[in-house]
Amino acid sequence: MNADGWLADTRTSYDTVAVSYADQVRDAIAERPYLRAALALFADMVHAADGGPVADVGCGPGHVTAHLHELGIDPFGIDLSPAMIDVARRDHPGLRFEVGSMTDLALADASVAGLLAWWSLIHVPDNAVPAVLGHFRRALRPGGPLLLGFHVGDESRLKTQGYGGHPMKVHVHHRQPDQAAAWLRDAGFAVEAQLLLDPDENPHAVLFARR
């Protein structure tokens, strides 16, 4: 599938489900202590590096961006879906959100103190991941932390319905942490930690790296 095809499908799908998705994930962080701990550690790493703007790339309805703001850092959100950005601005009017794509990240070189991709790389096909990580590294300041969250596994499946029963057309890619770490090293990151969560039921992972 070419880039225009999967990007257009992802944008249209999340425009369709934006309101329902926001309702479903509103309390997701409060219900997951290990994910809260990962976000708190990420915020501590940003503070330790003297702070600055933090990009939440693939921010969806902005609930994670808002949580990071509550942790005392200066986040802003970027998402491919204009409808998601509308919801984020509605729900979190004091924060900055903008439409954009991680495949062509409109951030200046070394302009952010930290970068988060929280279950947003899951729709990017394998052959596009290295270029996306290259954009992440370019945008980060030297020493800036990167936090990834993703589903763990070896399958890619086509999601045709979700979040209130609305139609979707997005591929969901499950990856092994070692594969994600290898991509990061190839992109010039130093991988610092991997955390595997819920390994027996619904495995997912968070991965910390540094520019």
Secondary structure, DSSP 8 states (H G I E B T S, - for coil): --HHHHHHHHHHHHHHHHHHHHHHHTTTTTT-HHHHHHHHHHHHHHHHTT--EEEEET-TTSHHHHHHHHTT-EEEEEES-HHHHHHHHHH-TTSEEEE--GGG----TT-BSEEEEES-GGGS-GGGHHHHHHHHHHHB-TT-EEEEEEEBSS-EEEEEEETTTEEEEEEEE-B-HHHHHHHHHHTT-EEEEEEEESTTTS-EEEEEEE-
